[in-house]
Amino acid sequence: MSTTDNDASSDPAEQPSAQEQATDTRLDAAGPTGPTGSTTRRLVLGLVAAAGAWALIYAINERLWDVLIYDLAGLDPETRLGHAVHFFLYDTAKIMLLIIGLIFAISLARSAVPPERVRELIIGRHVAVGFGLAAVFGALTPFCSCSSVPLFIGFVAAGVPLGVTLTFLITSPLINQVGVVMLAGMVGWEIAALYVLTAMTMAVIAGVLLSQFDLERWIDPFVKDITVPTGVDGGKPTLADRIESAKGETVDIVRTVWPYVLVGIGIGAGIHGWVPEDFFQTTGIADSLWSVPVATVAGVPLYANVAGVVPLVEAVYAKGLGLGTAMSFMMSIVALSLPALILLKRVMKLPLLAIFTAVVTTGIIAIGFIFDLIV
């Protein structure tokens, strides 16, 4: 029986040929990669088509509202009402296009490097590299001052140097993606890029200065007792995963900021339409040496989404207020708001919180004076 079975199982007619085995091997190898490559190509083509459509809509946006408001609706562009309505509708469409397009692109790029990976990169690096990475990561994270605090706690618990962690904490709210996109759409990419560079430089300098002191003793002990996972075993995300993640993040951000955009632009439209062009010059506010410090201090008690503040910055800047003064007001709102300071009090003792606030306030005032001088 065993001989018969062995003969049957070894029958050459039932064994695949070498050519068939090679074909099967090629099919097995091509099976997963073929559809995957085709899917990737379709996704890339879809992204290119979407980018082209976005660019076309953005290019015709102003002309479209000119036709709708002035030609079809019959409003006079020389009147305050016509100017205000055009400002509101045109700027709302422009800002929402910028937010949707650029936030999606930034989220898509950032999704390739999760926060846990950044934390691993910072830990164990030279301190100078750590400060630079913290500033870059802070600039790329879409967090306000309050939502940055949990990551601040995670960095401290993971053993990241406090000065490096404070650099992240300062950079993250100051370089809010939505705010930078809106600022670029209103005053130009050159000023927006200068703002980003200046804010990152200020954050690094502040972190370096704070790292010279023994500030760890003023961190609440519970932070150091937190156990932080060392990494994530999730593998590298596919392009489809990254697109879905970017779409979800963009939808979440748009859903969060659109009311602030409408309110901010609405107030800005009123200022554009009814406040005289030389209002701040004639009142002497624009030339006051105290305008930057007062604007900085005035913004601390307030808490507003940056999407609602930037339109006000554009409006008062257009009426003659120094850009540095207006931006100091914006930066103090997003970086030193009372809710953020109250939340930080949970993880910092009062001396560290006071030092942190003083350093950031000084940096904001310095940036305000710099922008008033050069812009």
C-alpha positions as CSV (number, residue, x, y, z in Angstrom):
1,M,0.0,0.0,0.0
2,S,2.7,2.4,0.9
3,T,4.5,1.6,-2.4
4,T,1.4,2.2,-4.4
5,D,0.7,5.5,-2.6
6,N,4.2,6.7,-3.0
7,D,4.1,5.9,-6.7
8,A,0.8,7.8,-7.1
9,S,2.0,10.8,-5.2
10,S,5.2,11.0,-7.2
11,D,3.4,10.6,-10.6
12,P,5.1,13.2,-12.9
13,A,1.8,13.9,-14.6
14,E,0.5,15.3,-11.3
15,Q,3.5,17.4,-10.5
16,P,3.6,21.0,-11.8
17,S,6.3,21.7,-14.4
18,A,9.2,24.1,-13.8
19,Q,7.6,26.6,-16.1
20,E,4.3,26.4,-14.3
21,Q,6.1,26.9,-10.9
22,A,7.9,29.9,-12.3
23,T,4.7,31.4,-13.6
24,D,3.0,30.8,-10.2
25,T,5.9,32.5,-8.5
26,R,5.7,35.5,-10.8
27,L,1.9,35.8,-10.2
28,D,2.4,35.5,-6.4
29,A,5.0,38.2,-6.5
30,A,2.9,40.5,-8.8
31,G,-0.4,39.9,-7.2
32,P,-0.1,42.2,-4.2
33,T,2.0,44.8,-6.0
34,G,0.1,45.1,-9.2
35,P,-3.2,46.3,-7.7
36,T,-1.4,48.4,-5.1
37,G,0.7,50.1,-7.8
38,S,-2.5,50.8,-9.8
39,T,-4.3,52.1,-6.8
40,T,-1.4,54.4,-5.9
41,R,-1.4,55.8,-9.5
42,R,-5.2,56.5,-9.3
43,L,-4.7,58.2,-5.9
44,V,-1.9,60.3,-7.2
45,L,-3.9,61.3,-10.3
46,G,-6.9,62.1,-8.1
47,L,-4.7,64.4,-5.9
48,V,-3.3,66.1,-9.0
49,A,-6.8,66.7,-10.4
50,A,-8.1,68.0,-7.1
51,A,-5.1,70.3,-6.8
52,G,-5.8,71.7,-10.3
53,A,-9.5,72.2,-9.5
54,W,-8.6,74.0,-6.3
55,A,-6.1,76.3,-8.1
56,L,-8.7,77.2,-10.8
57,I,-11.4,78.0,-8.2
58,Y,-8.9,80.1,-6.2
59,A,-7.8,82.0,-9.3
60,I,-11.3,83.0,-10.4
61,N,-12.6,83.7,-6.8
62,E,-12.2,87.5,-6.8
63,R,-13.6,87.9,-10.3
64,L,-16.5,85.7,-9.5
65,W,-17.5,87.9,-6.6
66,D,-17.0,91.0,-8.6
67,V,-19.6,89.7,-11.1
68,L,-22.0,88.4,-8.5
69,I,-22.0,91.5,-6.2
70,Y,-21.4,94.4,-8.5
71,D,-22.8,93.3,-11.9
72,L,-25.7,91.0,-10.9
73,A,-26.6,92.3,-7.4
74,G,-26.0,95.9,-8.5
75,L,-24.1,97.1,-5.5
76,D,-21.8,100.0,-6.0
77,P,-18.1,99.2,-5.2
78,E,-17.6,102.8,-4.1
79,T,-20.1,102.6,-1.3
80,R,-19.3,101.4,2.2
81,L,-22.0,98.6,1.9
82,G,-20.7,97.4,-1.4
83,H,-17.1,97.3,-0.2
84,A,-18.0,95.6,3.1
85,V,-20.2,92.9,1.3
86,H,-17.5,92.2,-1.2
87,F,-14.8,92.0,1.5
88,F,-17.0,89.5,3.5
89,L,-17.9,87.1,0.7
90,Y,-14.6,87.3,-1.1
91,D,-12.4,86.8,2.0
92,T,-14.7,84.1,3.4
93,A,-14.3,82.1,0.2
94,K,-10.6,82.8,-0.1
95,I,-9.8,81.8,3.5
96,M,-11.9,78.7,3.4
97,L,-10.2,77.6,0.1
98,L,-6.8,78.2,1.7
99,I,-7.7,76.4,4.9
100,I,-9.1,73.3,3.0
101,G,-6.3,73.1,0.5
102,L,-3.2,73.9,2.5
103,I,-4.3,72.1,5.7
104,F,-5.0,69.0,3.7
105,A,-1.6,69.2,2.1
106,I,0.2,69.8,5.4
107,S,-1.8,67.0,7.1
108,L,-0.9,64.6,4.3
109,A,2.8,65.4,4.6
110,R,2.8,65.2,8.4
111,S,0.9,61.9,8.5
112,A,4.0,60.1,7.4
113,V,5.7,61.0,10.7
114,P,3.5,60.4,13.9
115,P,4.2,62.3,17.1
116,E,5.6,59.2,18.8
117,R,8.3,59.1,16.1
118,V,9.1,62.8,16.6
119,R,9.5,62.1,20.3
120,E,11.9,59.3,19.6
121,L,13.9,61.5,17.3
122,I,14.2,64.3,19.9
123,I,15.2,61.9,22.8
124,G,18.9,61.1,22.6
125,R,19.8,63.8,20.1
126,H,22.2,66.6,20.6
127,V,20.4,69.4,22.5
128,A,20.8,71.8,19.6
129,V,19.1,69.4,17.2
130,G,16.4,68.8,19.9
131,F,15.5,72.5,20.0
132,G,15.3,72.7,16.2
133,L,13.1,69.6,15.9
134,A,10.9,70.8,18.7
135,A,10.3,74.1,16.9
136,V,9.6,72.4,13.6
137,F,7.3,69.9,15.1
138,G,5.5,72.7,17.0
139,A,5.1,74.6,13.8
140,L,3.5,71.5,12.0
141,T,1.1,70.6,14.8
142,P,-2.4,72.1,14.5
143,F,-2.8,72.7,18.2
144,C,-3.9,75.8,20.1
145,S,-2.2,76.6,23.4
146,C,-4.6,74.5,25.4
147,S,-4.4,71.3,23.3
148,S,-0.6,71.5,23.2
149,V,-0.4,70.9,27.0
150,P,-1.1,67.1,26.8
151,L,1.8,66.7,24.4
152,F,3.9,68.9,26.6
153,I,3.2,66.5,29.5
154,G,4.0,63.5,27.3
155,F,7.4,65.0,26.3
156,V,8.3,65.8,29.9
157,A,7.2,62.3,31.1
158,A,9.3,60.7,28.3
159,G,12.5,62.5,29.5
160,V,12.7,65.2,26.8
161,P,14.7,68.1,28.3
162,L,12.4,70.8,29.7
163,G,13.9,73.6,27.6
164,V,13.3,71.6,24.4
165,T,9.7,70.8,25.5
166,L,9.1,74.5,26.3
167,T,10.2,75.4,22.8
168,F,7.5,73.1,21.4
169,L,4.9,74.5,23.8
170,I,5.7,78.1,22.6
171,T,5.9,77.3,18.9
172,S,2.8,75.2,18.6
173,P,0.1,77.9,19.3
174,L,2.1,80.7,17.8
175,I,2.5,79.0,14.4
176,N,-1.0,77.8,14.0
177,Q,-1.5,76.4,10.5
178,V,-4.9,78.0,10.0
179,G,-3.5,81.3,11.2
180,V,-0.5,81.2,8.9
181,V,-2.6,80.3,5.9
182,M,-5.0,83.1,6.6
183,L,-2.2,85.6,7.3
184,A,-0.6,84.7,4.0
185,G,-3.9,85.2,2.2
186,M,-4.3,88.6,3.7
187,V,-0.8,90.3,3.9
188,G,1.2,88.0,1.6
189,W,3.4,84.9,1.8
190,E,6.5,87.0,2.5
191,I,5.2,88.5,5.7
192,A,3.7,85.1,6.7
193,A,7.0,83.3,6.1
194,L,8.8,86.1,8.1
195,Y,6.3,85.6,10.9
196,V,6.9,81.8,11.0
197,L,10.7,82.3,11.0
198,T,10.6,84.9,13.7
199,A,8.2,83.0,15.9
200,M,10.3,79.8,15.6
201,T,13.5,81.8,16.4
202,M,11.8,83.4,19.4
203,A,10.7,79.9,20.7
204,V,14.1,78.4,20.3
205,I,15.8,81.4,22.1
206,A,13.2,81.2,24.9
207,G,13.8,77.5,25.3
208,V,17.5,77.9,25.3
209,L,17.3,80.7,27.9
210,L,14.9,78.7,30.1
211,S,17.1,75.6,29.9
212,Q,19.9,77.5,31.6
213,F,18.1,77.4,34.9
214,D,17.1,74.4,37.1
215,L,13.4,74.6,36.3
216,E,12.6,70.9,36.6
217,R,12.1,71.3,40.3
218,W,9.0,73.4,39.5
219,I,7.3,70.7,37.4
220,D,4.5,69.0,39.2
221,P,5.7,65.5,40.4
222,F,2.7,63.7,38.9
223,V,4.1,64.5,35.4
224,K,7.3,62.6,36.0
225,D,5.4,59.6,37.3
226,I,3.4,59.1,34.0
227,T,4.4,56.1,32.0
228,V,4.8,56.9,28.3
229,P,4.8,54.2,25.6
230,T,8.1,53.9,23.8
231,G,6.7,53.5,20.4
232,V,4.0,52.3,18.1
233,D,4.0,49.1,16.2
234,G,1.6,50.1,13.5
235,G,3.8,50.0,10.4
236,K,4.2,52.6,7.8
237,P,0.8,54.1,6.6
238,T,-0.1,53.6,3.0
239,L,-1.0,56.6,0.7
240,A,-4.7,55.7,1.0
241,D,-4.4,55.7,4.8
242,R,-2.6,59.1,4.8
243,I,-5.2,60.6,2.5
244,E,-8.1,59.4,4.7
245,S,-6.2,60.8,7.8
246,A,-5.6,64.1,6.0
247,K,-9.3,64.3,4.9
248,G,-10.5,63.6,8.4
249,E,-8.2,66.2,10.0
250,T,-9.2,68.8,7.4
251,V,-12.9,68.2,8.0
252,D,-12.3,68.4,11.8
253,I,-10.4,71.7,11.5
254,V,-12.9,73.3,9.1
255,R,-15.8,72.2,11.3
256,T,-14.1,73.8,14.3
257,V,-12.9,77.1,12.7
258,W,-15.7,78.1,10.3
259,P,-17.8,80.0,12.8
260,Y,-14.7,81.9,14.0
261,V,-13.9,82.7,10.3
262,L,-17.4,84.1,9.7
263,V,-17.4,86.2,12.9
264,G,-13.9,87.5,12.4
265,I,-14.4,88.4,8.8
266,G,-17.8,89.9,9.6
267,I,-16.2,92.3,12.1
268,G,-13.3,92.9,9.7
269,A,-15.8,93.8,7.0
270,G,-17.4,96.3,9.2
271,I,-14.1,97.9,10.0
272,H,-13.2,97.9,6.3
273,G,-16.5,99.5,5.3
274,W,-17.0,102.1,8.0
275,V,-13.8,102.9,9.9
276,P,-11.8,105.8,8.2
277,E,-8.6,104.8,6.4
278,D,-6.5,107.0,8.6
279,F,-8.2,106.3,11.9
280,F,-5.2,105.0,13.8
281,Q,-2.9,107.7,12.5
282,T,-5.2,110.6,13.4
283,T,-5.8,109.2,16.9
284,G,-2.1,108.8,17.5
285,I,-2.4,105.1,18.4
286,A,-0.3,103.9,15.5
287,D,2.8,106.0,16.5
288,S,2.6,105.3,20.2
289,L,5.6,103.6,21.8
290,W,3.3,101.8,24.1
291,S,1.0,100.3,21.4
292,V,2.9,97.0,21.2
293,P,3.1,96.3,25.0
294,V,-0.5,97.4,25.5
295,A,-1.7,95.2,22.7
296,T,0.2,92.2,24.1
297,V,-1.1,92.6,27.6
298,A,-4.7,93.3,26.3
299,G,-4.7,89.9,24.5
300,V,-3.8,87.8,27.5
301,P,-7.3,87.8,29.2
302,L,-8.9,86.9,25.9
303,Y,-9.3,83.4,24.4
304,A,-10.3,83.1,20.8
305,N,-9.6,80.9,17.9
306,V,-6.9,82.3,15.7
307,A,-9.2,82.0,12.7
308,G,-11.3,84.7,14.2
309,V,-8.4,86.9,15.2
310,V,-6.5,87.1,11.9
311,P,-9.3,88.9,10.0
312,L,-9.2,91.6,12.7
313,V,-5.5,91.9,12.3
314,E,-5.9,92.5,8.6
315,A,-8.7,95.0,9.1
316,V,-6.9,97.2,11.7
317,Y,-3.7,96.9,9.7
318,A,-5.5,98.2,6.6
319,K,-6.7,101.2,8.7
320,G,-3.2,102.2,9.7
321,L,-2.3,100.3,12.8
322,G,1.2,98.9,12.8
323,L,1.3,95.3,11.7
324,G,3.6,94.4,14.7
325,T,1.1,95.9,17.1
326,A,-1.8,93.9,15.6
327,M,0.3,90.7,15.5
328,S,1.4,91.1,19.1
329,F,-2.3,91.2,20.0
330,M,-2.9,88.0,18.0
331,M,0.1,86.2,19.4
332,S,-0.8,87.0,23.0
333,I,-4.3,85.7,22.5
334,V,-3.2,82.3,21.1
335,A,-0.1,81.8,23.2
336,L,-0.8,83.4,26.6
337,S,-4.6,83.1,27.0
338,L,-5.9,82.6,30.5
339,P,-7.4,79.2,29.8
340,A,-4.0,78.0,28.6
341,L,-2.2,79.5,31.7
342,I,-4.8,77.9,34.0
343,L,-4.2,74.5,32.4
344,L,-0.4,75.0,32.6
345,K,-0.8,75.7,36.3
346,R,-1.8,72.1,36.7
347,V,1.6,70.9,35.5
348,M,3.9,73.8,36.4
349,K,4.4,75.4,39.8
350,L,3.8,79.1,40.0
351,P,7.5,80.2,39.7
352,L,8.0,78.3,36.4
353,L,4.6,79.5,35.1
354,A,5.6,83.1,35.9
355,I,9.0,82.7,34.2
356,F,7.4,81.1,31.2
357,T,4.9,83.9,30.9
358,A,7.5,86.6,31.3
359,V,9.8,85.1,28.6
360,V,7.0,84.6,26.1
361,T,5.5,88.1,26.7
362,T,9.0,89.7,26.2
363,G,9.4,87.7,23.0
364,I,6.0,88.7,21.6
365,I,6.7,92.4,22.4
366,A,10.1,92.1,20.7
367,I,8.5,90.6,17.6
368,G,5.9,93.3,17.6
369,F,8.5,96.1,17.6
370,I,10.5,94.3,14.9
371,F,7.5,94.0,12.6
372,D,6.5,97.7,13.2
373,L,10.0,98.7,12.2
374,I,10.5,96.6,9.1
375,V,6.9,96.4,7.6
